[in-house]
Amino acid sequence: MVAPLTFGSGITIGGGISAGPDVPATFPSLILNFDAANYSAVPVDGTTIAGSIYTVTTLNPNGSMSWSSSNGGIFRKTTASGADFLTFGPDYTSTSQAYTVMMVYRSQTGTAGRLLNANSASPDWLLGLWGSPAYQQNIFYNNSFIGANNTPADNAWQFIWATYNGNSGSPISQNYVANPTTAPTLFGTGSSNGGFEGLRLFGRYVNSTTSSEVPTADVAVVKVWDGVLVPSLIQSQWNAYKTRF
């Protein structure tokens, strides 16, 4: 009788079978894919984001937001008008809701501020860019900064993934960053557990019609999953988008 084979994490056995910590029990569902490549103009207010149940609220009375065909499609904020912004996405304020948020973005010389923010005053949640007052990138904040908060914004395309495990008793939040030529790396890990009540692009929530800390920046993609993407899935996302930028 042949004894059972026992092996440790990370060991691969032939035929494409593998075992290790990077094999999720279940794959998170992609619930929102807000990609400027799917548009030819700034989204019409109240329209549903393709493939999701979520609508986008578009406020652009001063015309500071525009769409460009560059890099397959991008949304651009050219001046710091606090009346012009986009809101969309799920209510993930529950500390039991795991998530991953991915964004592809680029700072623009002009005004420093918050790029992707919670669409509420509380919880306070932030991703991508921040002005403190200098323009910083690689930012993930969900009740505390996950990783460094002092990387200068460099006017180049960046990738960022924010994850939270949905375990309020043992919370884990992580921040992965990349650029078109450098693969994703773990930028920070923390024990904060904040989520977001919808997302606001191009400023910090003040009220339903006004933002503060308004940046000048470009955004190509915002994606949300209902769970934590493991590193191999984050790598796959980067592989799918890197040549576009």
Rosetta blueprint (number, residue, H / E / L):
1 M L
2 V L
3 A L
4 P L
5 L L
6 T L
7 F L
8 G L
9 S L
10 G L
11 I L
12 T E
13 I E
14 G L
15 G L
16 G L
17 I E
18 S E
19 A L
20 G L
21 P L
22 D L
23 V L
24 P L
25 A L
26 T L
27 F L
28 P L
29 S L
30 L E
31 I E
32 L E
33 N E
34 F E
35 D E
36 A H
37 A H
38 N H
39 Y L
40 S L
41 A L
42 V L
43 P L
44 V L
45 D L
46 G L
47 T L
48 T E
49 I L
50 A L
51 G L
52 S L
53 I L
54 Y L
55 T E
56 V L
57 T E
58 T E
59 L E
60 N L
61 P L
62 N L
63 G L
64 S L
65 M E
66 S E
67 W E
68 S E
69 S L
70 S H
71 N H
72 G H
73 G L
74 I E
75 F E
76 R E
77 K E
78 T L
79 T L
80 A L
81 S L
82 G L
83 A L
84 D L
85 F E
86 L E
87 T E
88 F E
89 G E
90 P E
91 D E
92 Y E
93 T L
94 S L
95 T L
96 S L
97 Q L
98 A L
99 Y E
100 T E
101 V E
102 M E
103 M E
104 V E
105 Y E
106 R E
107 S E
108 Q L
109 T L
110 G L
111 T L
112 A L
113 G L
114 R L
115 L L
116 L E
117 N E
118 A E
119 N L
120 S L
121 A L
122 S L
123 P L
124 D L
125 W E
126 L E
127 L E
128 G E
129 L E
130 W E
131 G E
132 S L
133 P L
134 A L
135 Y E
136 Q E
137 Q E
138 N E
139 I E
140 F E
141 Y E
142 N E
143 N L
144 S L
145 F E
146 I L
147 G L
148 A L
149 N L
150 N L
151 T E
152 P E
153 A L
154 D L
155 N L
156 A L
157 W L
158 Q E
159 F E
160 I E
161 W E
162 A E
163 T E
164 Y E
165 N L
166 G L
167 N L
168 S L
169 G L
170 S L
171 P L
172 I L
173 S E
174 Q E
175 N E
176 Y E
177 V E
178 A E
179 N E
180 P L
181 T L
182 T E
183 A E
184 P E
185 T E
186 L E
187 F E
188 G E
189 T E
190 G E
191 S L
192 S L
193 N L
194 G L
195 G L
196 F E
197 E E
198 G E
199 L E
200 R E
201 L E
202 F L
203 G L
204 R E
205 Y E
206 V E
207 N E
208 S L
209 T L
210 T E
211 S E
212 S E
213 E L
214 V L
215 P L
216 T L
217 A E
218 D E
219 V E
220 A E
221 V E
222 V E
223 K E
224 V E
225 W E
226 D L
227 G L
228 V L
229 L L
230 V L
231 P H
232 S H
233 L H
234 I H
235 Q H
236 S H
237 Q H
238 W H
239 N H
240 A H
241 Y H
242 K H
243 T H
244 R H
245 F L
